[in-house]
């Protein structure tokens, strides 16, 4: 008869558990028996940053199924998670291991691993607002935001209010965590802290800015950065309600604005494969990466080296930049871009929104432009308002 491992002293169970570095293995370790589970914390601090999982698209409208599929890069397998909280909700962001859910005018946070939830203020409550002064502001410009209608930013239950993107500045268990949302409404940009009773709307110079004035945003080192369709970047200081125009555009579309791990602001542009005049493939990489340089005249510089970083791209401007020094690199190493690649499977000539697509995960080397498949045939889906887009999640028990 083998040894009864469950009879080991609790301190040894805990010591063994702290040697486990894989989140999936740690969950299995705690599930072995009651003594192992009670000796090991459900919220361990020793686990390193995990390789992201790709949440696969699913039909979000008129579908009662609550099983969500996540492709695990480190294990090369799909996990099926039952998340009834996502039924009827749109997922507008993934940050620090948490999903940001929206149901009508209600937003909440969900950790899909622990099933913990955190409510956020409803959009229907009267918001606080701060005015961002115009460029080259003077004292007289303070009057610009002095008088506003009390109901200017009121959101009614009947309003079609959609959050396009949401990010967290840290884990929501951190008291200083802030949640930023980018909406297709008269709010456009707003934020709150965990525990706030209302949102804070960021006012701009125009009364009702077009949703196309900003196409993406990110937050880094206490500053909010936005990019417009011409790739012009603006930095906002929310402490003194000021903004700084950092650089003019470079005429790109389909852009992702990413907070680089080292503090750099990166712009990822969907470029597509490159062919010569004879139709010979010259470059397989579908994306170009630019780094914002504020040395001298602010400008974007194309880069082919992001150091020991890995960039991850999902759908609808969801992107991650992770440092390989914080997790165990897979065999493909760093200085690369990992993205969800979509190709047509069944085209509907009468209604393109009803077409079906297949997707796989590609890995692009930034230094030589080569791109290879690392996971294929992950399922079929449609690209329309009835389907949730893919996004990356860094799984966490915190």
FIPA-833539 format. One record per residue (C-alpha): residue number from 1; residue in three letters; x, y, z. Coordinates in Angstrom, 3 decimals. Example, Ala and Ser with C-alpha at 12.3 -4.5 7.8 and 13.67 -1.06 7.14 Angstrom:
2
node nr=1&rest=ALA&x=12.300&y=-4.500&z=7.800 $
node nr=2&rest=SER&x=13.670&y=-1.060&z=7.140 $
// end
This chain:
398
node nr=1&rest=UNK&x=0.000&y=0.000&z=0.000 $
node nr=2&rest=UNK&x=1.325&y=3.420&z=-0.957 $
node nr=3&rest=UNK&x=1.735&y=6.333&z=1.446 $
node nr=4&rest=UNK&x=-1.327&y=8.271&z=2.581 $
node nr=5&rest=UNK&x=-0.367&y=11.687&z=1.246 $
node nr=6&rest=UNK&x=-3.408&y=13.322&z=2.764 $
node nr=7&rest=UNK&x=-2.011&y=12.499&z=6.232 $
node nr=8&rest=UNK&x=0.993&y=14.748&z=5.734 $
node nr=9&rest=UNK&x=1.186&y=17.759&z=8.091 $
node nr=10&rest=UNK&x=-0.678&y=20.833&z=6.735 $
node nr=11&rest=UNK&x=2.542&y=22.839&z=6.553 $
node nr=12&rest=UNK&x=3.986&y=20.272&z=4.116 $
node nr=13&rest=UNK&x=0.816&y=20.392&z=1.992 $
node nr=14&rest=UNK&x=1.177&y=24.168&z=1.872 $
node nr=15&rest=UNK&x=4.897&y=23.982&z=1.031 $
node nr=16&rest=UNK&x=4.226&y=21.555&z=-1.820 $
node nr=17&rest=UNK&x=1.375&y=23.716&z=-3.131 $
node nr=18&rest=UNK&x=3.644&y=26.761&z=-3.222 $
node nr=19&rest=UNK&x=5.978&y=24.893&z=-5.588 $
node nr=20&rest=UNK&x=3.208&y=24.589&z=-8.180 $
node nr=21&rest=UNK&x=3.466&y=27.407&z=-10.741 $
node nr=22&rest=UNK&x=0.685&y=26.458&z=-13.167 $
node nr=23&rest=UNK&x=-2.739&y=27.850&z=-12.293 $
node nr=24&rest=UNK&x=-4.502&y=24.798&z=-13.753 $
node nr=25&rest=UNK&x=-2.220&y=22.429&z=-11.826 $
node nr=26&rest=UNK&x=-2.760&y=24.411&z=-8.610 $
node nr=27&rest=UNK&x=-6.531&y=24.087&z=-8.982 $
node nr=28&rest=UNK&x=-6.148&y=20.340&z=-9.514 $
node nr=29&rest=UNK&x=-3.801&y=20.113&z=-6.501 $
node nr=30&rest=UNK&x=-6.385&y=21.716&z=-4.196 $
node nr=31&rest=UNK&x=-9.082&y=19.424&z=-5.599 $
node nr=32&rest=UNK&x=-7.307&y=16.177&z=-4.569 $
node nr=33&rest=UNK&x=-8.751&y=16.024&z=-1.073 $
node nr=34&rest=UNK&x=-10.053&y=18.171&z=1.753 $
node nr=35&rest=UNK&x=-6.749&y=18.377&z=3.716 $
node nr=36&rest=UNK&x=-4.892&y=19.596&z=0.612 $
node nr=37&rest=UNK&x=-7.623&y=22.117&z=-0.145 $
node nr=38&rest=UNK&x=-7.721&y=23.522&z=3.375 $
node nr=39&rest=UNK&x=-3.916&y=23.820&z=3.594 $
node nr=40&rest=UNK&x=-3.555&y=25.821&z=0.370 $
node nr=41&rest=UNK&x=-4.968&y=29.299&z=-0.081 $
node nr=42&rest=UNK&x=-7.740&y=29.741&z=-2.670 $
node nr=43&rest=UNK&x=-6.048&y=33.057&z=-3.529 $
node nr=44&rest=UNK&x=-2.338&y=32.238&z=-3.715 $
node nr=45&rest=UNK&x=0.185&y=35.029&z=-4.146 $
node nr=46&rest=UNK&x=3.018&y=32.826&z=-5.390 $
node nr=47&rest=UNK&x=1.638&y=31.990&z=-8.830 $
node nr=48&rest=UNK&x=3.506&y=33.806&z=-11.617 $
node nr=49&rest=UNK&x=1.762&y=35.585&z=-14.457 $
node nr=50&rest=UNK&x=0.105&y=32.960&z=-16.635 $
node nr=51&rest=UNK&x=0.144&y=32.768&z=-20.415 $
node nr=52&rest=UNK&x=-3.161&y=34.202&z=-21.672 $
node nr=53&rest=UNK&x=-6.173&y=32.152&z=-22.653 $
node nr=54&rest=UNK&x=-8.141&y=33.136&z=-25.747 $
node nr=55&rest=UNK&x=-11.879&y=33.338&z=-25.090 $
node nr=56&rest=UNK&x=-13.456&y=32.086&z=-28.304 $
node nr=57&rest=UNK&x=-16.411&y=33.858&z=-29.945 $
node nr=58&rest=UNK&x=-19.921&y=32.740&z=-29.054 $
node nr=59&rest=UNK&x=-23.455&y=33.738&z=-29.926 $
node nr=60&rest=UNK&x=-24.452&y=36.264&z=-27.281 $
node nr=61&rest=UNK&x=-27.960&y=37.115&z=-28.524 $
node nr=62&rest=UNK&x=-30.859&y=34.707&z=-28.087 $
node nr=63&rest=UNK&x=-28.642&y=31.935&z=-26.728 $
node nr=64&rest=UNK&x=-29.268&y=30.369&z=-23.318 $
node nr=65&rest=UNK&x=-26.035&y=28.369&z=-23.358 $
node nr=66&rest=UNK&x=-23.598&y=29.561&z=-20.668 $
node nr=67&rest=UNK&x=-20.594&y=27.378&z=-21.573 $
node nr=68&rest=UNK&x=-17.674&y=29.535&z=-22.683 $
node nr=69&rest=UNK&x=-14.605&y=28.160&z=-24.442 $
node nr=70&rest=UNK&x=-11.073&y=29.323&z=-23.599 $
node nr=71&rest=UNK&x=-8.012&y=28.165&z=-25.507 $
node nr=72&rest=UNK&x=-5.072&y=27.634&z=-23.126 $
node nr=73&rest=UNK&x=-1.800&y=28.435&z=-24.904 $
node nr=74&rest=UNK&x=0.415&y=26.736&z=-22.331 $
node nr=75&rest=UNK&x=-1.533&y=23.448&z=-22.370 $
node nr=76&rest=UNK&x=-2.638&y=23.640&z=-26.048 $
node nr=77&rest=UNK&x=-6.182&y=22.706&z=-25.080 $
node nr=78&rest=UNK&x=-9.637&y=24.223&z=-24.747 $
node nr=79&rest=UNK&x=-11.194&y=24.706&z=-21.308 $
node nr=80&rest=UNK&x=-14.982&y=24.735&z=-20.993 $
node nr=81&rest=UNK&x=-16.175&y=27.087&z=-18.239 $
node nr=82&rest=UNK&x=-19.801&y=27.401&z=-17.173 $
node nr=83&rest=UNK&x=-20.338&y=31.147&z=-16.751 $
node nr=84&rest=UNK&x=-24.072&y=31.878&z=-16.396 $
node nr=85&rest=UNK&x=-23.149&y=35.475&z=-15.505 $
node nr=86&rest=UNK&x=-22.250&y=36.026&z=-19.163 $
node nr=87&rest=UNK&x=-25.635&y=34.905&z=-20.474 $
node nr=88&rest=UNK&x=-27.276&y=37.859&z=-22.216 $
node nr=89&rest=UNK&x=-24.275&y=40.101&z=-21.498 $
node nr=90&rest=UNK&x=-21.646&y=41.582&z=-23.748 $
node nr=91&rest=UNK&x=-18.024&y=41.307&z=-22.664 $
node nr=92&rest=UNK&x=-16.403&y=44.657&z=-23.275 $
node nr=93&rest=UNK&x=-13.013&y=44.091&z=-21.721 $
node nr=94&rest=UNK&x=-10.515&y=41.760&z=-20.106 $
node nr=95&rest=UNK&x=-7.932&y=43.081&z=-17.688 $
node nr=96&rest=UNK&x=-5.832&y=41.640&z=-14.841 $
node nr=97&rest=UNK&x=-7.698&y=38.331&z=-15.017 $
node nr=98&rest=UNK&x=-11.201&y=39.861&z=-14.862 $
node nr=99&rest=UNK&x=-13.885&y=40.235&z=-17.509 $
node nr=100&rest=UNK&x=-15.965&y=43.412&z=-17.783 $
node nr=101&rest=UNK&x=-19.623&y=42.555&z=-18.448 $
node nr=102&rest=UNK&x=-22.420&y=44.828&z=-19.643 $
node nr=103&rest=UNK&x=-26.124&y=44.054&z=-19.451 $
node nr=104&rest=UNK&x=-28.154&y=47.042&z=-20.624 $
node nr=105&rest=UNK&x=-27.034&y=49.949&z=-18.405 $
node nr=106&rest=UNK&x=-25.406&y=47.759&z=-15.758 $
node nr=107&rest=UNK&x=-21.689&y=46.899&z=-15.723 $
node nr=108&rest=UNK&x=-19.917&y=44.403&z=-13.481 $
node nr=109&rest=UNK&x=-16.621&y=42.556&z=-13.147 $
node nr=110&rest=UNK&x=-16.277&y=38.777&z=-13.255 $
node nr=111&rest=UNK&x=-13.308&y=36.551&z=-12.526 $
node nr=112&rest=UNK&x=-14.120&y=33.546&z=-14.745 $
node nr=113&rest=UNK&x=-11.818&y=31.256&z=-12.757 $
node nr=114&rest=UNK&x=-13.102&y=31.973&z=-9.239 $
node nr=115&rest=UNK&x=-16.590&y=33.169&z=-10.338 $
node nr=116&rest=UNK&x=-16.171&y=36.198&z=-8.041 $
node nr=117&rest=UNK&x=-18.161&y=39.255&z=-9.124 $
node nr=118&rest=UNK&x=-17.861&y=42.955&z=-8.321 $
node nr=119&rest=UNK&x=-20.664&y=45.420&z=-9.147 $
node nr=120&rest=UNK&x=-19.909&y=48.788&z=-10.711 $
node nr=121&rest=UNK&x=-22.112&y=51.901&z=-10.659 $
node nr=122&rest=UNK&x=-25.099&y=51.770&z=-13.033 $
node nr=123&rest=UNK&x=-24.963&y=54.092&z=-16.006 $
node nr=124&rest=UNK&x=-28.454&y=55.379&z=-15.233 $
node nr=125&rest=UNK&x=-27.256&y=57.195&z=-12.107 $
node nr=126&rest=UNK&x=-26.301&y=60.882&z=-12.401 $
node nr=127&rest=UNK&x=-22.542&y=61.006&z=-13.097 $
node nr=128&rest=UNK&x=-19.907&y=63.340&z=-11.789 $
node nr=129&rest=UNK&x=-17.987&y=65.098&z=-14.530 $
node nr=130&rest=UNK&x=-14.627&y=66.742&z=-15.018 $
node nr=131&rest=UNK&x=-13.751&y=69.095&z=-17.848 $
node nr=132&rest=UNK&x=-10.642&y=68.644&z=-19.923 $
node nr=133&rest=UNK&x=-9.450&y=72.149&z=-20.775 $
node nr=134&rest=UNK&x=-8.801&y=72.969&z=-24.437 $
node nr=135&rest=UNK&x=-5.247&y=72.957&z=-25.703 $
node nr=136&rest=UNK&x=-3.242&y=76.067&z=-24.735 $
node nr=137&rest=UNK&x=-5.821&y=76.762&z=-22.030 $
node nr=138&rest=UNK&x=-5.911&y=80.077&z=-20.209 $
node nr=139&rest=UNK&x=-7.785&y=81.102&z=-17.108 $
node nr=140&rest=UNK&x=-10.733&y=82.184&z=-19.252 $
node nr=141&rest=UNK&x=-11.083&y=78.641&z=-20.545 $
node nr=142&rest=UNK&x=-12.264&y=77.516&z=-17.126 $
node nr=143&rest=UNK&x=-15.564&y=79.176&z=-17.997 $
node nr=144&rest=UNK&x=-15.917&y=76.718&z=-20.867 $
node nr=145&rest=UNK&x=-17.095&y=74.026&z=-18.443 $
node nr=146&rest=UNK&x=-18.629&y=76.328&z=-15.846 $
node nr=147&rest=UNK&x=-22.275&y=76.009&z=-16.912 $
node nr=148&rest=UNK&x=-23.772&y=72.736&z=-18.123 $
node nr=149&rest=UNK&x=-27.296&y=71.406&z=-18.192 $
node nr=150&rest=UNK&x=-27.839&y=69.156&z=-15.202 $
node nr=151&rest=UNK&x=-29.174&y=66.350&z=-17.401 $
node nr=152&rest=UNK&x=-26.535&y=66.600&z=-20.135 $
node nr=153&rest=UNK&x=-25.033&y=63.214&z=-19.335 $
node nr=154&rest=UNK&x=-28.147&y=61.483&z=-18.049 $
node nr=155&rest=UNK&x=-28.525&y=57.965&z=-19.435 $
node nr=156&rest=UNK&x=-32.086&y=56.638&z=-19.589 $
node nr=157&rest=UNK&x=-33.126&y=53.000&z=-19.441 $
node nr=158&rest=UNK&x=-34.390&y=53.277&z=-23.007 $
node nr=159&rest=UNK&x=-31.072&y=54.605&z=-24.344 $
node nr=160&rest=UNK&x=-28.964&y=52.349&z=-26.550 $
node nr=161&rest=UNK&x=-25.800&y=52.525&z=-24.449 $
node nr=162&rest=UNK&x=-22.872&y=50.388&z=-25.575 $
node nr=163&rest=UNK&x=-19.434&y=50.040&z=-23.999 $
node nr=164&rest=UNK&x=-16.897&y=49.442&z=-26.767 $
node nr=165&rest=UNK&x=-13.891&y=48.848&z=-24.544 $
node nr=166&rest=UNK&x=-13.073&y=48.719&z=-20.829 $
node nr=167&rest=UNK&x=-9.751&y=48.451&z=-18.979 $
node nr=168&rest=UNK&x=-8.659&y=48.150&z=-15.346 $
node nr=169&rest=UNK&x=-5.578&y=49.911&z=-14.023 $
node nr=170&rest=UNK&x=-4.852&y=47.036&z=-11.605 $
node nr=171&rest=UNK&x=-6.562&y=44.079&z=-9.980 $
node nr=172&rest=UNK&x=-9.997&y=45.146&z=-8.674 $
node nr=173&rest=UNK&x=-8.949&y=43.767&z=-5.294 $
node nr=174&rest=UNK&x=-6.517&y=46.702&z=-5.149 $
node nr=175&rest=UNK&x=-8.273&y=49.682&z=-3.467 $
node nr=176&rest=UNK&x=-6.681&y=52.073&z=-5.979 $
node nr=177&rest=UNK&x=-8.061&y=50.203&z=-8.999 $
node nr=178&rest=UNK&x=-9.795&y=52.383&z=-11.598 $
node nr=179&rest=UNK&x=-12.106&y=51.169&z=-14.361 $
node nr=180&rest=UNK&x=-12.141&y=53.125&z=-17.639 $
node nr=181&rest=UNK&x=-14.834&y=52.680&z=-20.282 $
node nr=182&rest=UNK&x=-15.014&y=53.891&z=-23.864 $
node nr=183&rest=UNK&x=-18.618&y=54.154&z=-25.052 $
node nr=184&rest=UNK&x=-20.513&y=54.884&z=-28.212 $
node nr=185&rest=UNK&x=-22.604&y=57.549&z=-26.509 $
node nr=186&rest=UNK&x=-22.461&y=61.144&z=-25.328 $
node nr=187&rest=UNK&x=-20.249&y=59.995&z=-22.442 $
node nr=188&rest=UNK&x=-17.507&y=58.666&z=-24.716 $
node nr=189&rest=UNK&x=-14.935&y=58.244&z=-21.894 $
node nr=190&rest=UNK&x=-15.680&y=57.716&z=-18.227 $
node nr=191&rest=UNK&x=-14.110&y=56.072&z=-15.191 $
node nr=192&rest=UNK&x=-14.849&y=54.983&z=-11.645 $
node nr=193&rest=UNK&x=-13.066&y=53.442&z=-8.685 $
node nr=194&rest=UNK&x=-14.185&y=50.223&z=-7.075 $
node nr=195&rest=UNK&x=-16.846&y=51.200&z=-4.540 $
node nr=196&rest=UNK&x=-17.815&y=54.497&z=-6.217 $
node nr=197&rest=UNK&x=-21.516&y=55.283&z=-6.382 $
node nr=198&rest=UNK&x=-21.342&y=56.986&z=-9.760 $
node nr=199&rest=UNK&x=-19.183&y=57.294&z=-12.864 $
node nr=200&rest=UNK&x=-16.994&y=60.276&z=-13.652 $
node nr=201&rest=UNK&x=-17.466&y=61.482&z=-17.223 $
node nr=202&rest=UNK&x=-14.528&y=63.111&z=-18.982 $
node nr=203&rest=UNK&x=-15.770&y=66.199&z=-20.785 $
node nr=204&rest=UNK&x=-14.131&y=67.383&z=-23.967 $
node nr=205&rest=UNK&x=-14.212&y=70.713&z=-25.742 $
node nr=206&rest=UNK&x=-17.123&y=69.848&z=-28.000 $
node nr=207&rest=UNK&x=-20.575&y=69.312&z=-26.543 $
node nr=208&rest=UNK&x=-21.185&y=65.892&z=-28.052 $
node nr=209&rest=UNK&x=-17.986&y=64.415&z=-29.506 $
node nr=210&rest=UNK&x=-18.416&y=61.929&z=-32.310 $
node nr=211&rest=UNK&x=-17.695&y=58.311&z=-31.440 $
node nr=212&rest=UNK&x=-15.113&y=58.456&z=-34.240 $
node nr=213&rest=UNK&x=-13.076&y=61.180&z=-32.494 $
node nr=214&rest=UNK&x=-11.430&y=58.384&z=-30.498 $
node nr=215&rest=UNK&x=-10.848&y=54.897&z=-31.827 $
node nr=216&rest=UNK&x=-8.861&y=53.433&z=-28.927 $
node nr=217&rest=UNK&x=-7.377&y=54.320&z=-25.549 $
node nr=218&rest=UNK&x=-5.051&y=53.011&z=-22.863 $
node nr=219&rest=UNK&x=-3.861&y=53.983&z=-19.391 $
node nr=220&rest=UNK&x=-0.219&y=54.129&z=-18.295 $
node nr=221&rest=UNK&x=1.623&y=55.560&z=-15.298 $
node nr=222&rest=UNK&x=-1.258&y=57.788&z=-14.197 $
node nr=223&rest=UNK&x=-2.066&y=59.200&z=-17.640 $
node nr=224&rest=UNK&x=-4.856&y=58.415&z=-20.066 $
node nr=225&rest=UNK&x=-3.894&y=58.143&z=-23.749 $
node nr=226&rest=UNK&x=-6.270&y=58.245&z=-26.707 $
node nr=227&rest=UNK&x=-5.698&y=57.788&z=-30.422 $
node nr=228&rest=UNK&x=-7.915&y=59.111&z=-33.204 $
node nr=229&rest=UNK&x=-8.420&y=57.629&z=-36.691 $
node nr=230&rest=UNK&x=-5.383&y=59.537&z=-38.010 $
node nr=231&rest=UNK&x=-3.167&y=57.992&z=-35.274 $
node nr=232&rest=UNK&x=-2.890&y=61.297&z=-33.396 $
node nr=233&rest=UNK&x=-2.204&y=60.611&z=-29.711 $
node nr=234&rest=UNK&x=-3.446&y=62.805&z=-26.866 $
node nr=235&rest=UNK&x=-2.359&y=62.448&z=-23.233 $
node nr=236&rest=UNK&x=-4.798&y=63.424&z=-20.460 $
node nr=237&rest=UNK&x=-3.839&y=64.330&z=-16.916 $
node nr=238&rest=UNK&x=-6.952&y=63.722&z=-14.851 $
node nr=239&rest=UNK&x=-5.402&y=65.283&z=-11.753 $
node nr=240&rest=UNK&x=-5.380&y=68.784&z=-13.193 $
node nr=241&rest=UNK&x=-7.898&y=68.309&z=-16.025 $
node nr=242&rest=UNK&x=-5.392&y=69.100&z=-18.755 $
node nr=243&rest=UNK&x=-4.401&y=67.452&z=-21.985 $
node nr=244&rest=UNK&x=-1.339&y=67.434&z=-24.214 $
node nr=245&rest=UNK&x=-1.227&y=66.684&z=-27.925 $
node nr=246&rest=UNK&x=1.713&y=64.320&z=-28.239 $
node nr=247&rest=UNK&x=1.995&y=63.674&z=-31.939 $
node nr=248&rest=UNK&x=0.312&y=64.023&z=-35.271 $
node nr=249&rest=UNK&x=-1.035&y=61.141&z=-37.262 $
node nr=250&rest=UNK&x=0.449&y=58.694&z=-39.744 $
node nr=251&rest=UNK&x=-2.768&y=57.853&z=-41.592 $
node nr=252&rest=UNK&x=-3.525&y=54.324&z=-40.386 $
node nr=253&rest=UNK&x=-6.700&y=52.316&z=-39.802 $
node nr=254&rest=UNK&x=-7.582&y=49.309&z=-37.634 $
node nr=255&rest=UNK&x=-5.272&y=50.349&z=-34.798 $
node nr=256&rest=UNK&x=-4.647&y=48.955&z=-31.328 $
node nr=257&rest=UNK&x=-3.215&y=51.263&z=-28.667 $
node nr=258&rest=UNK&x=-1.258&y=49.276&z=-26.073 $
node nr=259&rest=UNK&x=0.502&y=50.168&z=-22.849 $
node nr=260&rest=UNK&x=3.929&y=48.628&z=-23.290 $
node nr=261&rest=UNK&x=5.301&y=46.822&z=-20.251 $
node nr=262&rest=UNK&x=8.305&y=49.145&z=-20.046 $
node nr=263&rest=UNK&x=6.082&y=52.229&z=-20.121 $
node nr=264&rest=UNK&x=6.199&y=52.690&z=-23.898 $
node nr=265&rest=UNK&x=3.006&y=53.454&z=-25.775 $
node nr=266&rest=UNK&x=2.696&y=51.060&z=-28.699 $
node nr=267&rest=UNK&x=0.461&y=51.303&z=-31.739 $
node nr=268&rest=UNK&x=-0.327&y=48.063&z=-33.551 $
node nr=269&rest=UNK&x=-1.606&y=48.438&z=-37.084 $
node nr=270&rest=UNK&x=-3.320&y=45.774&z=-39.184 $
node nr=271&rest=UNK&x=-1.176&y=45.781&z=-42.309 $
node nr=272&rest=UNK&x=-1.876&y=42.527&z=-44.134 $
node nr=273&rest=UNK&x=0.489&y=40.293&z=-46.128 $
node nr=274&rest=UNK&x=2.816&y=41.967&z=-48.659 $
node nr=275&rest=UNK&x=3.334&y=40.708&z=-52.239 $
node nr=276&rest=UNK&x=5.697&y=41.854&z=-55.013 $
node nr=277&rest=UNK&x=4.631&y=42.787&z=-58.565 $
node nr=278&rest=UNK&x=4.744&y=39.125&z=-59.607 $
node nr=279&rest=UNK&x=2.412&y=38.067&z=-56.798 $
node nr=280&rest=UNK&x=5.155&y=36.440&z=-54.749 $
node nr=281&rest=UNK&x=4.621&y=36.650&z=-50.996 $
node nr=282&rest=UNK&x=7.274&y=38.925&z=-49.487 $
node nr=283&rest=UNK&x=6.034&y=39.362&z=-45.922 $
node nr=284&rest=UNK&x=3.520&y=37.224&z=-44.047 $
node nr=285&rest=UNK&x=3.111&y=39.456&z=-41.022 $
node nr=286&rest=UNK&x=-0.351&y=41.012&z=-40.937 $
node nr=287&rest=UNK&x=0.569&y=43.712&z=-38.412 $
node nr=288&rest=UNK&x=3.072&y=46.517&z=-37.964 $
node nr=289&rest=UNK&x=4.150&y=47.840&z=-34.559 $
node nr=290&rest=UNK&x=4.988&y=51.480&z=-33.852 $
node nr=291&rest=UNK&x=6.470&y=52.984&z=-30.703 $
node nr=292&rest=UNK&x=5.678&y=56.515&z=-29.689 $
node nr=293&rest=UNK&x=8.790&y=58.665&z=-29.404 $
node nr=294&rest=UNK&x=8.651&y=61.920&z=-27.458 $
node nr=295&rest=UNK&x=12.348&y=62.616&z=-27.982 $
node nr=296&rest=UNK&x=12.411&y=65.921&z=-29.825 $
node nr=297&rest=UNK&x=9.415&y=66.197&z=-32.114 $
node nr=298&rest=UNK&x=6.769&y=63.650&z=-31.026 $
node nr=299&rest=UNK&x=6.345&y=60.957&z=-33.664 $
node nr=300&rest=UNK&x=5.635&y=57.284&z=-34.301 $
node nr=301&rest=UNK&x=8.584&y=55.015&z=-35.111 $
node nr=302&rest=UNK&x=8.093&y=51.574&z=-36.641 $
node nr=303&rest=UNK&x=9.865&y=48.921&z=-34.580 $
node nr=304&rest=UNK&x=10.764&y=45.288&z=-35.161 $
node nr=305&rest=UNK&x=12.062&y=44.709&z=-31.651 $
node nr=306&rest=UNK&x=9.923&y=44.929&z=-28.506 $
node nr=307&rest=UNK&x=12.520&y=43.168&z=-26.389 $
node nr=308&rest=UNK&x=11.420&y=40.430&z=-24.046 $
node nr=309&rest=UNK&x=7.755&y=41.246&z=-24.601 $
node nr=310&rest=UNK&x=4.921&y=39.352&z=-26.260 $
node nr=311&rest=UNK&x=1.926&y=41.180&z=-27.761 $
node nr=312&rest=UNK&x=-1.503&y=39.524&z=-27.844 $
node nr=313&rest=UNK&x=-4.346&y=40.744&z=-30.068 $
node nr=314&rest=UNK&x=-7.999&y=39.752&z=-29.955 $
node nr=315&rest=UNK&x=-11.092&y=41.246&z=-31.551 $
node nr=316&rest=UNK&x=-12.448&y=44.807&z=-31.227 $
node nr=317&rest=UNK&x=-9.201&y=46.471&z=-30.093 $
node nr=318&rest=UNK&x=-8.612&y=44.094&z=-27.187 $
node nr=319&rest=UNK&x=-4.844&y=43.796&z=-26.800 $
node nr=320&rest=UNK&x=-2.283&y=42.816&z=-24.163 $
node nr=321&rest=UNK&x=1.423&y=43.485&z=-23.802 $
node nr=322&rest=UNK&x=3.155&y=41.100&z=-21.409 $
node nr=323&rest=UNK&x=6.751&y=40.901&z=-20.251 $
node nr=324&rest=UNK&x=8.357&y=37.510&z=-20.666 $
node nr=325&rest=UNK&x=10.319&y=38.147&z=-17.471 $
node nr=326&rest=UNK&x=7.083&y=37.596&z=-15.524 $
node nr=327&rest=UNK&x=6.096&y=34.232&z=-16.968 $
node nr=328&rest=UNK&x=7.744&y=31.152&z=-18.397 $
node nr=329&rest=UNK&x=8.096&y=31.664&z=-22.121 $
node nr=330&rest=UNK&x=6.780&y=28.993&z=-24.460 $
node nr=331&rest=UNK&x=9.119&y=27.514&z=-27.057 $
node nr=332&rest=UNK&x=8.428&y=30.348&z=-29.512 $
node nr=333&rest=UNK&x=10.125&y=32.910&z=-27.268 $
node nr=334&rest=UNK&x=9.638&y=36.693&z=-27.094 $
node nr=335&rest=UNK&x=9.636&y=39.680&z=-29.474 $
node nr=336&rest=UNK&x=6.574&y=38.394&z=-31.242 $
node nr=337&rest=UNK&x=2.899&y=39.039&z=-31.750 $
node nr=338&rest=UNK&x=0.244&y=36.421&z=-31.059 $
node nr=339&rest=UNK&x=-3.146&y=37.077&z=-32.632 $
node nr=340&rest=UNK&x=-6.500&y=35.586&z=-33.498 $
node nr=341&rest=UNK&x=-6.532&y=35.183&z=-37.281 $
node nr=342&rest=UNK&x=-9.876&y=35.056&z=-39.089 $
node nr=343&rest=UNK&x=-10.558&y=33.536&z=-42.497 $
node nr=344&rest=UNK&x=-13.786&y=33.035&z=-44.446 $
node nr=345&rest=UNK&x=-15.272&y=29.571&z=-44.217 $
node nr=346&rest=UNK&x=-18.686&y=30.083&z=-45.829 $
node nr=347&rest=UNK&x=-19.486&y=33.365&z=-47.603 $
node nr=348&rest=UNK&x=-23.082&y=34.584&z=-47.823 $
node nr=349&rest=UNK&x=-23.408&y=36.746&z=-50.938 $
node nr=350&rest=UNK&x=-26.866&y=38.024&z=-50.002 $
node nr=351&rest=UNK&x=-25.967&y=38.975&z=-46.442 $
node nr=352&rest=UNK&x=-22.276&y=39.238&z=-45.539 $
node nr=353&rest=UNK&x=-23.164&y=39.516&z=-41.822 $
node nr=354&rest=UNK&x=-24.539&y=35.962&z=-42.068 $
node nr=355&rest=UNK&x=-21.244&y=34.590&z=-43.396 $
node nr=356&rest=UNK&x=-19.304&y=32.068&z=-41.338 $
node nr=357&rest=UNK&x=-15.648&y=32.374&z=-40.417 $
node nr=358&rest=UNK&x=-13.015&y=30.060&z=-39.049 $
node nr=359&rest=UNK&x=-10.210&y=31.262&z=-36.855 $
node nr=360&rest=UNK&x=-6.853&y=30.086&z=-35.654 $
node nr=361&rest=UNK&x=-4.030&y=31.555&z=-33.591 $
node nr=362&rest=UNK&x=-1.017&y=32.866&z=-35.467 $
node nr=363&rest=UNK&x=2.388&y=33.836&z=-34.193 $
node nr=364&rest=UNK&x=4.284&y=36.589&z=-36.019 $
node nr=365&rest=UNK&x=7.989&y=37.171&z=-35.497 $
node nr=366&rest=UNK&x=8.581&y=40.914&z=-35.492 $
node nr=367&rest=UNK&x=12.237&y=40.691&z=-36.485 $
node nr=368&rest=UNK&x=11.873&y=38.725&z=-39.740 $
node nr=369&rest=UNK&x=8.161&y=39.074&z=-40.542 $
node nr=370&rest=UNK&x=7.418&y=35.341&z=-40.584 $
node nr=371&rest=UNK&x=4.043&y=34.111&z=-39.357 $
node nr=372&rest=UNK&x=3.102&y=30.564&z=-38.380 $
node nr=373&rest=UNK&x=0.004&y=28.820&z=-37.041 $
node nr=374&rest=UNK&x=0.222&y=27.686&z=-33.435 $
node nr=375&rest=UNK&x=-3.417&y=26.627&z=-33.091 $
node nr=376&rest=UNK&x=-5.922&y=26.009&z=-35.863 $
node nr=377&rest=UNK&x=-9.540&y=25.071&z=-36.514 $
node nr=378&rest=UNK&x=-10.826&y=26.545&z=-33.259 $
node nr=379&rest=UNK&x=-14.407&y=26.681&z=-34.471 $
node nr=380&rest=UNK&x=-16.779&y=28.604&z=-36.721 $
node nr=381&rest=UNK&x=-18.506&y=31.868&z=-35.904 $
node nr=382&rest=UNK&x=-20.128&y=34.944&z=-37.402 $
node nr=383&rest=UNK&x=-18.977&y=38.544&z=-37.207 $
node nr=384&rest=UNK&x=-22.025&y=40.624&z=-36.279 $
node nr=385&rest=UNK&x=-23.724&y=42.173&z=-33.247 $
node nr=386&rest=UNK&x=-25.163&y=38.799&z=-32.215 $
node nr=387&rest=UNK&x=-21.717&y=37.291&z=-31.625 $
node nr=388&rest=UNK&x=-19.209&y=38.090&z=-28.905 $
node nr=389&rest=UNK&x=-15.743&y=38.839&z=-30.289 $
node nr=390&rest=UNK&x=-12.660&y=36.959&z=-29.091 $
node nr=391&rest=UNK&x=-10.402&y=38.404&z=-26.413 $
node nr=392&rest=UNK&x=-7.399&y=37.388&z=-24.330 $
node nr=393&rest=UNK&x=-7.602&y=36.679&z=-20.608 $
node nr=394&rest=UNK&x=-4.684&y=36.285&z=-18.203 $
node nr=395&rest=UNK&x=-6.198&y=33.686&z=-15.819 $
node nr=396&rest=UNK&x=-5.814&y=34.548&z=-12.167 $
node nr=397&rest=UNK&x=-7.057&y=33.365&z=-8.780 $
node nr=398&rest=UNK&x=-6.717&y=36.882&z=-7.352 $
// end
